[in-house]
Amino acid sequence: MTHPQPAPGNPWGGLLPLTRPPAHVPDSQTPRLLFIHAHPDDETLVTGATMARYVQLGARVALLTCTRGELGEVIGPELAHLEVGQGATDGGAGLAAEREHELAGALAALGVHEHHWLGAGAAGDGTDTLYRDSGMQWGPDGRAMPADTVLAGSLSRAPLDEVAAHAARLIRALRPHAVVTYAADGGYGHPDHIRTHELAIRALELAAEGPDGLLAPWQVSSVFTIVSDRPERPLDPDAARIAVHGDKAAKAAKAAAMLSHRTQVTVAGDRYALSDDVWKDISGTEEFQKLAVPAAHADTAPAHRPAAAHRSAAVRPSAAGAAAAAVGAGLGAGLLGTALHGQALYTSGGVLPLGAAAALLLLLSLALVAGLWGRRIWVSLAVGAVAYAVAGILSIPRGGLGLIVANLQGNVWLYGIAVATPIAALICRSVLRRDAARF
């Protein structure tokens, strides 16, 4: 079903329930939308009318493009030499330059004046980190699938937290009221579209936290995914959809933007075709679905991911809470480990320090649990540091005798802390990275 459109007094379509802001409204209160797309031309084909409509109504519309589309197919014989595999030997650099030029023209037609490339100025000194088009091939079901060879530096091969961090910085700077990107399957399966969805959702989670790990005072209020009309993925008739109806001016802007993307789109009047030569009508109506907003303090899971996965990635205690947990776990490990470490099994072949082994296993477990609960690697290290401090204090002789003596059991326990602690931290890092990669 499609949600009813707002009343005539609310011309914003379905993404933001706002009216045109008065002329005196400061920029900080202007409605802001961020569109996140994988390649040049994607913004026009599936969200062009929406972008143009919101610009016309006075909103601040920004676009983040993740790659320059180096490996895209090229329409038209006059530019076919730019396509990799059809004569181009530059790895797609020429096509990337052409598509950058096309995108600039398309955004001018849509009226969008705020554009960002993923990774631009990533090093803080003006140096860009460029992410390449991953390429694709058509699968037997008519959907896109990964190419046989995906080069290093491609968007789909980049670490999720790395690319998401770039987007998170932009989100914190723009503070958009709404973010628009692809559905989890990328609409038609392109690996870059899928990665763009993943990085957008992860970026929202990162943006909800400050650099110190504390919750940020602001976060995005609405997240929308694009409804695909591709025939190989029939739409769910029961899925709620929100339509944005562009007027004649918005539709005309979309058509003009399509004309700018001449390597990707053929336009004839009110119809267009892509590389598949299937002609469609240019539509001023575009549809979206709303997602639950990822938040570091959310208690419920968005519909697009399992509840357990969302909880482990999004629920993160404050840095102060994590530090308190580390101290508590370290004190417990140090005291209990010291009490246990002296137990040993004496055999004819020597001494088996079973108590010290149990103490180290306890320490490793507490350090790992605390690190995963706090979702910070340093928490695991802090548990070990506190435990070592406690054990060191207890090893100081009192009345000529310390609780930890220089025998096998004492040495295994005291020095084993320095081994068990980094092991716990490494396991914690591995689990957290694997957890983040699922999004």
C-alpha positions as CSV (number, residue, x, y, z in Angstrom):
1,M,0.0,0.0,0.0
2,T,1.1,3.6,-0.5
3,H,0.7,6.1,2.3
4,P,-1.7,9.0,1.6
5,Q,0.0,12.2,0.6
6,P,0.1,15.2,3.0
7,A,-2.7,17.8,2.9
8,P,-2.3,20.6,0.3
9,G,-0.8,22.8,3.0
10,N,2.1,20.4,3.4
11,P,3.8,20.2,0.0
12,W,6.9,18.2,1.1
13,G,5.8,14.8,0.0
14,G,6.2,11.9,2.3
15,L,9.8,12.2,3.6
16,L,9.6,15.3,5.8
17,P,6.3,16.4,7.3
18,L,7.2,20.1,7.0
19,T,5.8,23.1,5.1
20,R,7.9,25.6,3.2
21,P,10.1,27.4,5.8
22,P,9.6,31.2,6.1
23,A,12.3,33.4,4.5
24,H,13.6,34.5,7.9
25,V,14.3,30.9,9.2
26,P,18.0,30.6,9.9
27,D,20.0,28.0,7.9
28,S,20.4,25.9,11.0
29,Q,16.6,25.3,11.0
30,T,16.3,24.6,7.3
31,P,15.1,21.1,6.5
32,R,18.1,19.0,5.4
33,L,18.2,15.8,3.4
34,L,21.2,13.6,2.5
35,F,21.1,11.2,-0.4
36,I,23.8,8.4,-0.4
37,H,24.4,6.7,-3.8
38,A,26.9,4.3,-5.2
39,H,27.7,5.8,-8.7
40,P,27.0,8.9,-10.8
41,D,23.6,8.6,-12.4
42,D,22.0,6.6,-9.6
43,E,21.0,9.8,-7.9
44,T,19.0,10.9,-11.0
45,L,17.5,7.6,-12.0
46,V,15.8,6.7,-8.7
47,T,15.7,9.9,-6.6
48,G,16.1,12.8,-9.1
49,A,12.5,14.0,-8.9
50,T,12.5,13.9,-5.1
51,M,15.8,15.8,-4.9
52,A,14.5,18.5,-7.3
53,R,11.2,18.8,-5.5
54,Y,12.8,19.4,-2.2
55,V,15.2,21.9,-3.6
56,Q,12.3,23.8,-5.1
57,L,10.6,23.9,-1.7
58,G,13.6,25.4,0.0
59,A,15.2,22.4,1.7
60,R,19.0,21.8,1.9
61,V,19.7,18.8,-0.3
62,A,23.1,17.1,-0.3
63,L,24.4,14.1,-2.2
64,L,27.2,11.7,-1.2
65,T,28.5,9.6,-4.1
66,C,30.7,6.6,-3.2
67,T,32.5,5.8,-6.4
68,R,33.1,7.5,-9.8
69,G,31.7,4.5,-11.8
70,E,34.9,3.5,-13.5
71,L,33.6,0.1,-14.6
72,G,30.1,1.1,-15.8
73,E,28.7,0.1,-19.2
74,V,28.7,2.8,-21.8
75,I,25.8,3.7,-24.1
76,G,26.5,5.1,-27.5
77,P,29.4,4.5,-30.0
78,E,30.9,7.9,-29.6
79,L,32.0,7.2,-26.0
80,A,32.3,3.4,-26.2
81,H,36.1,3.7,-26.1
82,L,35.9,4.8,-22.5
83,E,34.5,1.4,-21.3
84,V,36.9,-1.0,-19.7
85,G,37.0,-4.1,-21.8
86,Q,35.8,-2.2,-25.0
87,G,39.1,-0.5,-25.8
88,A,40.0,1.5,-22.6
89,T,43.3,0.5,-21.1
90,D,43.4,3.1,-18.4
91,G,41.5,1.1,-15.8
92,G,38.4,3.3,-16.2
93,A,40.1,6.6,-15.4
94,G,38.7,8.2,-18.6
95,L,35.2,7.0,-17.9
96,A,35.5,8.2,-14.3
97,A,36.4,11.7,-15.5
98,E,33.5,11.7,-17.9
99,R,31.1,10.6,-15.3
100,E,32.3,13.2,-12.9
101,H,31.5,15.8,-15.6
102,E,28.1,14.2,-16.2
103,L,27.3,14.2,-12.5
104,A,28.1,17.9,-12.2
105,G,25.7,18.7,-15.1
106,A,23.0,16.5,-13.6
107,L,23.2,18.1,-10.2
108,A,23.0,21.5,-11.8
109,A,19.8,20.5,-13.6
110,L,18.3,19.2,-10.3
111,G,19.4,22.3,-8.5
112,V,21.6,20.5,-6.0
113,H,24.6,22.5,-5.1
114,E,26.1,20.4,-2.3
115,H,27.9,17.3,-3.4
116,H,30.5,15.1,-1.6
117,W,32.6,12.2,-2.7
118,L,33.1,9.4,-0.2
119,G,36.6,9.7,1.3
120,A,37.2,13.3,0.1
121,G,39.8,14.9,2.4
122,A,39.9,11.7,4.4
123,A,43.4,12.3,5.6
124,G,42.6,15.7,7.0
125,D,45.1,17.4,4.7
126,G,43.0,17.6,1.6
127,T,44.2,14.1,0.4
128,D,41.3,12.0,-1.0
129,T,40.8,8.3,-0.4
130,L,39.2,7.1,-3.6
131,Y,37.0,4.0,-3.7
132,R,36.7,2.3,-7.1
133,D,33.6,0.9,-8.8
134,S,33.5,-2.8,-7.9
135,G,32.1,-3.8,-11.2
136,M,29.4,-6.5,-11.7
137,Q,28.0,-9.1,-14.0
138,W,24.5,-10.2,-14.7
139,G,23.4,-13.4,-13.0
140,P,21.1,-16.0,-14.5
141,D,18.1,-14.6,-12.5
142,G,18.5,-11.2,-14.2
143,R,20.0,-9.6,-11.1
144,A,23.5,-8.1,-10.7
145,M,26.1,-10.1,-8.9
146,P,29.8,-9.6,-8.1
147,A,32.3,-9.6,-11.0
148,D,34.7,-12.5,-11.3
149,T,37.5,-10.1,-10.4
150,V,37.1,-7.3,-7.9
151,L,40.2,-5.1,-7.7
152,A,41.8,-3.8,-4.5
153,G,40.5,-0.4,-3.6
154,S,37.0,-1.3,-4.8
155,L,34.1,-0.1,-2.6
156,S,32.7,-3.6,-1.9
157,R,36.1,-4.8,-0.7
158,A,36.8,-1.8,1.6
159,P,36.4,-2.4,5.4
160,L,32.9,-1.4,6.4
161,D,34.0,0.7,9.4
162,E,36.5,2.6,7.3
163,V,34.0,3.7,4.6
164,A,31.3,4.2,7.2
165,A,33.6,6.5,9.2
166,H,33.9,8.9,6.2
167,A,30.1,9.0,5.8
168,A,29.6,9.4,9.6
169,R,31.8,12.5,9.6
170,L,29.7,14.0,6.8
171,I,26.5,13.2,8.7
172,R,27.8,14.8,11.8
173,A,28.7,17.9,9.8
174,L,25.4,18.2,7.8
175,R,23.1,16.9,10.6
176,P,20.4,15.9,8.0
177,H,16.8,15.4,9.2
178,A,16.5,12.5,6.7
179,V,18.9,10.1,5.0
180,V,18.0,8.3,1.8
181,T,19.8,5.3,0.3
182,Y,19.2,1.8,-1.2
183,A,17.4,-1.2,0.3
184,A,19.6,-3.9,1.9
185,D,19.7,-5.8,-1.5
186,G,20.8,-2.8,-3.4
187,G,17.7,-2.7,-5.4
188,Y,19.0,-5.0,-8.1
189,G,22.0,-6.7,-6.5
190,H,24.9,-4.5,-7.5
191,P,27.6,-5.1,-4.9
192,D,28.3,-1.4,-4.6
193,H,24.7,-0.7,-4.0
194,I,24.6,-3.3,-1.2
195,R,27.8,-1.9,0.3
196,T,26.4,1.6,0.1
197,H,23.3,0.5,2.1
198,E,25.6,-1.2,4.7
199,L,27.9,1.8,5.1
200,A,25.0,4.2,5.3
201,I,23.4,2.3,8.2
202,R,26.7,1.8,9.9
203,A,27.5,5.5,9.5
204,L,24.3,6.4,11.2
205,E,25.3,4.3,14.2
206,L,28.7,5.9,14.3
207,A,27.3,9.4,13.9
208,A,25.0,8.8,16.9
209,E,28.1,8.7,19.1
210,G,30.7,11.4,19.8
211,P,34.4,10.9,19.2
212,D,34.8,9.9,22.9
213,G,32.3,7.1,22.6
214,L,29.5,9.1,24.4
215,L,26.1,9.5,22.8
216,A,26.0,12.5,20.6
217,P,23.3,15.1,21.4
218,W,21.9,14.8,17.9
219,Q,21.0,12.1,15.4
220,V,19.1,11.6,12.2
221,S,15.4,11.4,12.7
222,S,14.4,9.5,9.5
223,V,16.0,6.9,7.3
224,F,14.4,5.9,4.0
225,T,15.3,3.2,1.5
226,I,14.5,3.4,-2.2
227,V,11.8,1.1,-3.5
228,S,13.0,-0.7,-6.6
229,D,10.6,-1.3,-9.5
230,R,12.8,-3.8,-11.3
231,P,10.8,-6.7,-12.6
232,E,13.0,-9.5,-11.2
233,R,12.1,-8.5,-7.7
234,P,8.3,-8.1,-7.4
235,L,7.2,-5.6,-4.8
236,D,5.6,-6.9,-1.7
237,P,1.9,-5.7,-2.0
238,D,1.7,-5.5,1.8
239,A,4.8,-3.3,2.3
240,A,4.0,0.2,3.3
241,R,5.5,2.7,0.7
242,I,5.8,6.4,0.9
243,A,5.5,8.2,-2.4
244,V,7.0,11.6,-3.3
245,H,5.2,13.2,-6.2
246,G,7.4,15.6,-8.1
247,D,5.5,18.4,-10.0
248,K,6.1,19.2,-13.7
249,A,9.2,21.2,-12.8
250,A,10.7,18.4,-10.8
251,K,10.0,15.9,-13.5
252,A,11.5,18.2,-16.1
253,A,14.6,18.6,-13.9
254,K,14.9,14.8,-13.7
255,A,14.7,14.5,-17.5
256,A,17.4,17.1,-17.9
257,A,19.6,15.4,-15.4
258,M,19.2,12.1,-17.3
259,L,20.3,13.9,-20.5
260,S,23.5,14.9,-18.7
261,H,24.3,11.2,-18.0
262,R,24.9,10.4,-21.6
263,T,27.2,7.4,-21.1
264,Q,24.5,5.7,-19.0
265,V,21.1,6.8,-20.2
266,T,19.4,7.4,-23.5
267,V,16.5,9.9,-23.4
268,A,13.9,10.4,-26.0
269,G,11.1,12.8,-25.1
270,D,9.4,11.5,-21.9
271,R,11.0,8.1,-22.2
272,Y,14.5,6.7,-21.4
273,A,16.5,3.5,-21.7
274,L,19.6,2.1,-20.0
275,S,22.1,-0.3,-21.4
276,D,19.5,-3.0,-21.5
277,D,17.6,-1.0,-24.2
278,V,14.3,-1.4,-22.2
279,W,12.3,1.8,-22.6
280,K,10.4,3.3,-19.7
281,D,8.5,6.4,-19.0
282,I,10.3,9.1,-17.0
283,S,8.3,9.4,-13.8
284,G,8.1,12.3,-11.3
285,T,6.9,9.9,-8.6
286,E,9.4,8.0,-6.5
287,E,8.7,5.6,-3.7
288,F,10.5,4.8,-0.4
289,Q,10.2,2.8,2.7
290,K,11.0,4.1,6.1
291,L,13.5,2.3,8.4
292,A,13.9,2.5,12.1
293,V,16.7,4.9,12.9
294,P,20.0,3.1,14.1
295,A,20.9,4.6,17.4
296,A,23.5,3.7,20.0
297,H,20.9,3.8,22.7
298,A,18.0,2.1,20.9
299,D,16.2,-0.7,22.7
300,T,14.5,-2.2,19.7
301,A,15.9,-3.5,16.5
302,P,15.2,-2.0,13.0
303,A,13.1,-4.2,10.8
304,H,15.9,-4.7,8.3
305,R,18.2,-6.7,10.6
306,P,17.9,-9.3,13.3
307,A,17.3,-8.0,16.8
308,A,20.3,-9.7,18.3
309,A,22.7,-8.3,15.7
310,H,21.3,-4.8,16.1
311,R,21.6,-4.9,19.8
312,S,25.2,-6.1,19.8
313,A,26.2,-3.4,17.3
314,A,24.1,-0.5,18.5
315,V,23.8,-0.7,22.3
316,R,27.1,0.7,23.7
317,P,27.6,1.9,27.2
318,S,29.3,5.2,27.9
319,A,33.0,5.4,28.3
320,A,32.6,6.0,32.0
321,G,30.4,2.9,32.4
322,A,32.9,0.8,30.4
323,A,35.8,2.1,32.6
324,A,33.8,1.2,35.8
325,A,33.1,-2.3,34.4
326,A,36.8,-2.7,33.6
327,V,37.9,-1.7,37.1
328,G,35.3,-4.0,38.7
329,A,36.2,-7.0,36.5
330,G,39.9,-6.4,37.1
331,L,39.5,-6.3,40.9
332,G,37.4,-9.4,40.8
333,A,39.9,-11.2,38.6
334,G,42.9,-10.1,40.7
335,L,41.4,-11.1,44.0
336,L,39.8,-14.4,42.9
337,G,42.8,-15.3,40.8
338,T,45.1,-14.8,43.7
339,A,42.9,-16.9,45.9
340,L,42.8,-19.7,43.3
341,H,46.4,-19.7,42.0
342,G,48.0,-21.6,44.8
343,Q,46.0,-24.8,44.2
344,A,48.2,-27.4,42.5
345,L,48.4,-31.1,41.7
346,Y,51.6,-32.8,42.9
347,T,52.7,-35.8,40.9
348,S,55.9,-37.8,40.7
349,G,56.7,-35.9,37.6
350,G,56.4,-32.5,39.2
351,V,53.7,-29.9,39.9
352,L,50.7,-29.0,37.8
353,P,49.6,-25.4,38.6
354,L,45.9,-26.1,38.0
355,G,44.8,-23.2,40.3
356,A,47.0,-20.7,38.3
357,A,45.6,-22.0,35.1
358,A,42.0,-21.6,36.4
359,A,42.9,-18.1,37.6
360,L,44.1,-17.1,34.1
361,L,41.1,-18.6,32.4
362,L,38.9,-16.6,34.8
363,L,40.9,-13.4,33.9
364,L,40.6,-14.1,30.2
365,S,36.9,-14.6,30.4
366,L,36.2,-11.5,32.5
367,A,38.4,-9.4,30.2
368,L,36.7,-10.7,27.1
369,V,33.1,-10.3,28.5
370,A,33.9,-6.8,29.7
371,G,35.4,-5.8,26.4
372,L,32.5,-7.1,24.4
373,W,29.9,-5.5,26.8
374,G,31.7,-2.2,26.6
375,R,32.3,-2.7,22.8
376,R,35.8,-1.3,23.3
377,I,39.1,-3.2,23.0
378,W,40.8,-1.0,25.7
379,V,38.3,-2.3,28.2
380,S,39.8,-5.8,28.0
381,L,43.3,-4.4,28.4
382,A,42.1,-2.3,31.4
383,V,40.8,-5.4,33.1
384,G,44.2,-7.1,32.8
385,A,46.0,-4.0,34.0
386,V,43.8,-3.7,37.1
387,A,44.2,-7.5,37.8
388,Y,48.0,-7.2,37.5
389,A,48.0,-4.3,39.9
390,V,46.0,-6.2,42.4
391,A,48.2,-9.3,42.1
392,G,51.3,-7.2,42.4
393,I,50.1,-5.6,45.6
394,L,49.1,-8.9,47.0
395,S,52.6,-10.3,46.2
396,I,54.3,-7.8,48.5
397,P,55.4,-9.7,51.7
398,R,53.5,-8.8,54.9
399,G,55.0,-10.2,58.0
400,G,57.6,-12.0,55.9
401,L,55.0,-13.8,53.7
402,G,53.1,-12.6,50.6
403,L,50.0,-14.1,49.2
404,I,51.9,-14.8,46.0
405,V,55.3,-16.4,46.3
406,A,58.1,-17.0,43.8
407,N,57.2,-20.6,43.1
408,L,55.8,-22.2,39.9
409,Q,52.2,-21.3,40.8
410,G,53.0,-17.7,41.6
411,N,55.0,-17.2,38.5
412,V,52.4,-18.7,36.2
413,W,49.7,-16.5,37.7
414,L,51.6,-13.3,37.9
415,Y,53.4,-13.4,34.6
416,G,50.5,-15.2,32.9
417,I,48.4,-12.1,33.3
418,A,50.6,-10.4,30.7
419,V,49.8,-13.2,28.2
420,A,46.1,-13.7,28.9
421,T,45.3,-10.0,28.7
422,P,46.4,-9.3,25.1
423,I,44.8,-12.6,24.0
424,A,41.5,-11.4,25.4
425,A,41.9,-8.1,23.6
426,L,42.7,-9.8,20.3
427,I,39.6,-12.0,20.6
428,C,37.5,-9.0,21.5
429,R,38.8,-7.1,18.4
430,S,38.1,-10.0,16.2
431,V,34.5,-10.4,17.5
432,L,33.7,-6.7,17.2
433,R,35.0,-6.5,13.7
434,R,33.1,-9.6,12.6
435,D,30.0,-8.1,14.3
436,A,30.4,-4.8,12.5
437,A,30.9,-6.6,9.1
438,R,27.5,-8.1,9.3
439,F,25.8,-4.8,8.7
